């Protein structure tokens, strides 16, 4: 079919129908451009202005002088080459591990040790290559234009969400600070049996446990919908069950991970970790289908489920990388921008509320994980135009109140981090306002959850105090009174966590380890100033006991227990600061140095 311009006779032999190069937007995104004038098809489809490149790139003429396309560096091509190299190394590595595993029973222990030593150099090289590739992917993500867009066939397969998710899952979760691949973890993870069978009597208590401990922290998790999924899964009619989950694989994905996470936060978690990992592996297999066929909201809700699992299982991947990937996808999808069609309309659609809830849940994860690890935030508050939950939820339900308080706490953490020059009294007043709001509805929120959020906030305040130690004054309280309050909050948190562990009801994860360690640091640094605040002189021992329990699950966190124990008995401050393990965040290092 001929163009309208051809019929009208507008085109002439000297009028070009195509550009000699890709437009500015397509070139920046490293995507194919049909170069049609006046606007390419890609820019028309997304409603963006199609502008020419900022500098000419034309084919080389006989006389020379123009810039060749081959002279323009392509990050996508670089990533393709790195991917091929990594795949070759991975195939070789798997073959070597398979050979070692098949001959393990017939070899002596000394022979096995020598073989493992021979692989150390190869493993280190592979880890460095993976880290370099992840770094380039991160650079490309930061350099890309942050326009809302959908990820479908136009994206390079090497940067597809499913592949990047598998890369984050390959990083060990046993040590949250280090970004490295654990060869043993890969072998164990690959052996996870996915032929499990779930029965209603087995699943129901773990689903309840998940909703009571983790579900209350997130706005997008609706307990009614979760129980409906359980009923559909155990429906007597197999055809109705298949229709429910085949049409929407994300429902099965989130159902699986809710059960698996519920197992990890139950008292029987030690004996159920293998089954939980098998369920997790079955869910991850569904992600590529979800990423290609379902809505952006469903994709992000699945990624949040993966993050929740990773916080409680060392084989669940790196929580830090998974949260970062999820936040990058949310920004690419435009979830941080208000997409309400008309600001004058007071009603919010159900789909829009779901989108807002997912973003604020991701925001909460990003703020909390970044705060405890002293890492940068995934998105700045100034770039967010989404209304806060209290604006679009109206009158929240009793089920939503704990999650709403968690979002307010995350915004409090962000305000503390972004205002380091403010006084101690300024931050304490903001903290007191949040605490008063939480106190109004404390009956619906577990006590340990409130204490943990309080402890995390006051640790962030202490870490961001000005170097000159200017605290300001208040007519209500003095800085000494504030520090005493902080100390008592940390003591109460450790006491409650220890009491829960005695009842075999303690939920242990990476976040809990960082919070317990930070609380122990504050207690040791302030106890000499306020000895009357100690009702239990064994509080430091209780804190190290909690860290011992968590170190048994996450081997990389064992340094917390040693550091806390050494600090409580420190006699040579200078050497102690020098020998702090790398897992101790920089903010806590400064706090320790100031106390010593």
JOSULUR-V329676 format. One record per residue. N is the residue number from 1. PHI is phi in radians with two decimals (* if undefined). Layout:
N_PHI + N_PHI
This chain:
1_* + 2_-1.42 + 3_-1.23 + 4_-1.07 + 5_-1.17 + 6_-1.21 + 7_-1.15 + 8_-1.33 + 9_1.28 + 10_-1.29 + 11_-1.14 + 12_-2.27 + 13_-1.02 + 14_-1.68 + 15_-1.68 + 16_-1.24 + 17_-1.67 + 18_-2.39 + 19_-1.28 + 20_-1.46 + 21_-2.67 + 22_-1.19 + 23_-1.24 + 24_-1.06 + 25_-1.18 + 26_-1.15 + 27_-1.14 + 28_-1.12 + 29_-1.54 + 30_0.98 + 31_-2.10 + 32_-1.20 + 33_-2.21 + 34_-1.39 + 35_1.06 + 36_-1.22 + 37_-1.72 + 38_-1.50 + 39_-2.51 + 40_-1.32 + 41_-1.12 + 42_-1.10 + 43_-1.17 + 44_-1.12 + 45_-1.11 + 46_-1.70 + 47_1.25 + 48_-1.85 + 49_-1.25 + 50_-1.71 + 51_-2.09 + 52_-1.23 + 53_-1.10 + 54_-1.29 + 55_-2.46 + 56_-1.30 + 57_-2.31 + 58_-1.99 + 59_-1.03 + 60_-1.19 + 61_-1.60 + 62_-1.10 + 63_-1.46 + 64_1.31 + 65_1.76 + 66_-1.73 + 67_-1.57 + 68_-1.40 + 69_-1.08 + 70_-1.19 + 71_-1.43 + 72_-1.52 + 73_-1.16 + 74_-2.12 + 75_-1.18 + 76_-1.13 + 77_-1.11 + 78_-1.07 + 79_-1.17 + 80_-1.09 + 81_-1.12 + 82_-1.13 + 83_-1.10 + 84_-1.07 + 85_-1.13 + 86_-1.16 + 87_-1.12 + 88_-1.10 + 89_-1.12 + 90_-1.17 + 91_-1.09 + 92_-1.12 + 93_-1.18 + 94_-1.13 + 95_-1.11 + 96_-1.13 + 97_-1.17 + 98_-1.11 + 99_-1.09 + 100_-1.10 + 101_-1.21 + 102_-1.20 + 103_-1.79 + 104_-1.10 + 105_-1.26 + 106_-1.71 + 107_-1.95 + 108_-1.35 + 109_-1.10 + 110_-1.13 + 111_-1.18 + 112_-1.08 + 113_-1.10 + 114_-1.17 + 115_-1.16 + 116_-1.08 + 117_-1.11 + 118_-1.20 + 119_-1.57 + 120_-1.06 + 121_-1.13 + 122_-1.12 + 123_-1.12 + 124_-1.08 + 125_-1.10 + 126_-1.08 + 127_-1.09 + 128_-1.12 + 129_-1.15 + 130_-1.10 + 131_-1.10 + 132_-1.13 + 133_-1.13 + 134_-1.09 + 135_-1.12 + 136_-1.20 + 137_-1.10 + 138_-1.09 + 139_-1.11 + 140_-1.13 + 141_-1.14 + 142_-1.24 + 143_-1.46 + 144_-1.23 + 145_-1.28 + 146_-1.51 + 147_-1.66 + 148_-1.08 + 149_-2.72 + 150_-1.81 + 151_-1.71 + 152_-2.39 + 153_-1.19 + 154_-1.31 + 155_-1.44 + 156_-1.05 + 157_-1.10 + 158_-1.17 + 159_-1.87 + 160_-1.10 + 161_-1.03 + 162_-1.06 + 163_-1.22 + 164_-1.18 + 165_-1.13 + 166_-1.12 + 167_-1.14 + 168_-1.20 + 169_-1.23 + 170_-1.32 + 171_-1.35 + 172_-1.11 + 173_-1.73 + 174_-1.17 + 175_-2.21 + 176_-1.11 + 177_-1.35 + 178_-1.57 + 179_-1.77 + 180_-2.49 + 181_-1.67 + 182_-1.69 + 183_-1.05 + 184_-1.12 + 185_-1.09 + 186_-1.12 + 187_-1.16 + 188_-1.14 + 189_-1.11 + 190_-1.22 + 191_-1.57 + 192_-1.07 + 193_-1.43 + 194_-1.70 + 195_-1.67 + 196_-1.47 + 197_-2.23 + 198_-1.84 + 199_-2.06 + 200_-0.97 + 201_-1.06 + 202_-1.34 + 203_-1.37 + 204_-0.96 + 205_-1.11 + 206_-1.28 + 207_-1.17 + 208_-1.10 + 209_-1.09 + 210_-1.07 + 211_-1.17 + 212_-1.31 + 213_-1.85 + 214_-1.84 + 215_-1.07 + 216_-1.19 + 217_-1.50 + 218_-2.20 + 219_-1.20 + 220_-1.40 + 221_-1.58 + 222_-1.89 + 223_-1.08 + 224_-1.09 + 225_-1.15 + 226_-1.11 + 227_-1.21 + 228_-1.12 + 229_-1.09 + 230_-1.12 + 231_-1.12 + 232_-1.12 + 233_-1.14 + 234_-1.76 + 235_-1.10 + 236_-1.15 + 237_-1.47 + 238_-1.17 + 239_-1.16 + 240_-1.17 + 241_-1.14 + 242_-1.12 + 243_-1.08 + 244_-1.15 + 245_-1.71 + 246_-1.23 + 247_-1.15 + 248_-2.46 + 249_-1.05 + 250_-1.10 + 251_-1.14 + 252_-1.17 + 253_-1.02 + 254_-1.19 + 255_-1.12 + 256_-1.03 + 257_-1.27 + 258_-1.13 + 259_-1.14 + 260_-1.09 + 261_-1.18 + 262_-1.05 + 263_-1.14 + 264_-1.25 + 265_-1.76 + 266_-1.69 + 267_-1.07 + 268_-1.63 + 269_-1.04 + 270_-1.07 + 271_-1.49 + 272_-1.86 + 273_-1.11 + 274_-1.09 + 275_-1.14 + 276_-1.09 + 277_-1.17 + 278_-1.14 + 279_-1.14 + 280_-1.07 + 281_-1.11 + 282_-1.14 + 283_-1.19 + 284_-1.05 + 285_-1.08 + 286_-1.48 + 287_-1.18 + 288_-1.04 + 289_-1.11 + 290_-1.11 + 291_-1.13 + 292_-1.59 + 293_-2.13 + 294_-1.91 + 295_-1.25 + 296_-1.08 + 297_-1.10 + 298_-1.17 + 299_-1.07 + 300_-1.22 + 301_-1.12 + 302_-1.16 + 303_-1.17 + 304_-1.13 + 305_-1.08 + 306_-1.13 + 307_-1.09 + 308_-1.04 + 309_-1.13 + 310_-1.13 + 311_-1.23 + 312_-2.10 + 313_-2.42 + 314_-1.18 + 315_-1.62 + 316_-1.61 + 317_1.63 + 318_-1.49 + 319_-1.04 + 320_-1.07 + 321_-1.20 + 322_-1.17 + 323_-1.13 + 324_-1.09 + 325_-1.13 + 326_-1.10 + 327_-1.20 + 328_-1.10 + 329_-1.16 + 330_-1.08 + 331_-1.18 + 332_-1.10 + 333_-1.41 + 334_1.40 + 335_-1.24 + 336_-1.49 + 337_-1.91 + 338_-1.25 + 339_-1.91 + 340_-1.17 + 341_-1.08 + 342_-2.47 + 343_-1.14 + 344_-1.35 + 345_-1.47 + 346_-1.47 + 347_-1.45 + 348_-2.02 + 349_-1.23 + 350_-1.10 + 351_-1.15 + 352_-1.22 + 353_-1.12 + 354_-1.08 + 355_-1.10 + 356_-1.08 + 357_-1.06 + 358_-1.12 + 359_-1.09 + 360_-1.19 + 361_-1.18 + 362_-1.14 + 363_-1.03 + 364_-1.09 + 365_-1.07 + 366_-1.07 + 367_-1.14 + 368_-1.25 + 369_-1.14 + 370_-1.14 + 371_-1.19 + 372_-1.23 + 373_-1.77 + 374_0.99 + 375_-1.92 + 376_-1.22 + 377_-1.23 + 378_-1.37 + 379_-2.61 + 380_-1.54 + 381_-1.06 + 382_-1.16 + 383_-1.60 + 384_-1.73 + 385_-2.04 + 386_-1.18 + 387_-1.15 + 388_-1.17 + 389_-1.00 + 390_-1.14 + 391_-1.42 + 392_-1.70 + 393_-1.46 + 394_1.20 + 395_-1.73 + 396_-1.17 + 397_-1.31 + 398_-1.08 + 399_-1.20 + 400_-1.46 + 401_-1.06 + 402_-1.04 + 403_-1.17 + 404_-1.11 + 405_-1.18 + 406_-1.17 + 407_-1.14 + 408_-1.08 + 409_-1.14 + 410_-1.10 + 411_-1.20 + 412_-1.12 + 413_-1.02 + 414_-1.11 + 415_-1.13 + 416_-1.14 + 417_-1.10 + 418_-1.46 + 419_-2.24 + 420_-1.21 + 421_-1.48 + 422_-1.28 + 423_-1.34 + 424_-1.08 + 425_-1.14 + 426_-1.03 + 427_-1.16 + 428_-1.15 + 429_-1.11 + 430_-1.11 + 431_-1.09 + 432_-1.13 + 433_-1.08 + 434_-1.10 + 435_-1.10 + 436_-1.14 + 437_-1.15 + 438_-1.13 + 439_-1.11 + 440_-1.13 + 441_-2.21 + 442_-1.21 + 443_-1.16 + 444_-1.61 + 445_-2.08 + 446_-0.99 + 447_-1.05 + 448_-1.17 + 449_-1.16 + 450_-1.13 + 451_-1.10 + 452_-1.15 + 453_-1.15 + 454_-1.05 + 455_-1.07 + 456_-1.12 + 457_-1.18 + 458_-1.24 + 459_-1.13 + 460_-1.13 + 461_-1.10 + 462_-1.14 + 463_-1.24 + 464_-1.79 + 465_-1.12 + 466_-1.15 + 467_-1.11 + 468_-1.44 + 469_1.13 + 470_-1.32 + 471_-1.88 + 472_1.35 + 473_-2.25 + 474_-2.52 + 475_-1.31 + 476_-1.60 + 477_-2.60 + 478_-1.72 + 479_-0.98 + 480_-1.12 + 481_-1.14 + 482_-1.11 + 483_-1.12 + 484_-1.13 + 485_-1.09 + 486_-1.03 + 487_-1.08 + 488_-1.16 + 489_-1.11 + 490_-1.11 + 491_-1.10 + 492_-1.10 + 493_-1.12 + 494_-1.13 + 495_-1.07 + 496_-1.21 + 497_-1.10 + 498_-1.17 + 499_-1.10 + 500_-1.13 + 501_-1.16 + 502_-1.16 + 503_-1.51 + 504_1.03 + 505_-2.23 + 506_-1.50 + 507_-1.64 + 508_-1.83 + 509_-2.68 + 510_-1.10 + 511_-1.11 + 512_-1.11 + 513_-1.14 + 514_-1.10 + 515_-1.17 + 516_-1.13 + 517_-1.12 + 518_-1.10 + 519_-1.10 + 520_-1.10 + 521_-1.10 + 522_-1.09 + 523_-1.07 + 524_-1.17 + 525_-1.25 + 526_-1.92 + 527_-1.15 + 528_-1.20 + 529_-1.43 + 530_-2.31 + 531_-1.13 + 532_-1.25 + 533_-1.39 + 534_-1.67 + 535_-1.50 + 536_-2.26 + 537_-1.28 + 538_-1.65 + 539_-1.11 + 540_-1.16 + 541_-1.11 + 542_-1.15 + 543_-1.14 + 544_-1.16 + 545_-1.12 + 546_-1.08 + 547_-1.18 + 548_-1.15 + 549_-1.06 + 550_-1.26 + 551_-1.17 + 552_-1.20 + 553_-1.59 + 554_-2.00 + 555_-1.08 + 556_-1.22 + 557_-1.60 + 558_-1.12 + 559_-1.10 + 560_-1.07 + 561_-1.11 + 562_-1.10 + 563_-1.11 + 564_-1.13 + 565_-1.17 + 566_-1.16 + 567_-1.14 + 568_-1.19 + 569_-2.10 + 570_-1.17 + 571_-2.03 + 572_-2.16 + 573_-0.98 + 574_-1.06 + 575_-1.19 + 576_-1.13 + 577_-1.10 + 578_-1.12 + 579_-1.68 + 580_-1.10 + 581_-1.17 + 582_-1.16 + 583_-1.23 + 584_-1.27 + 585_-1.08 + 586_-1.08 + 587_-1.08 + 588_-1.26 + 589_-1.05 + 590_-1.13 + 591_-1.14 + 592_-1.13 + 593_-1.10 + 594_-1.18 + 595_-1.30 + 596_-1.43
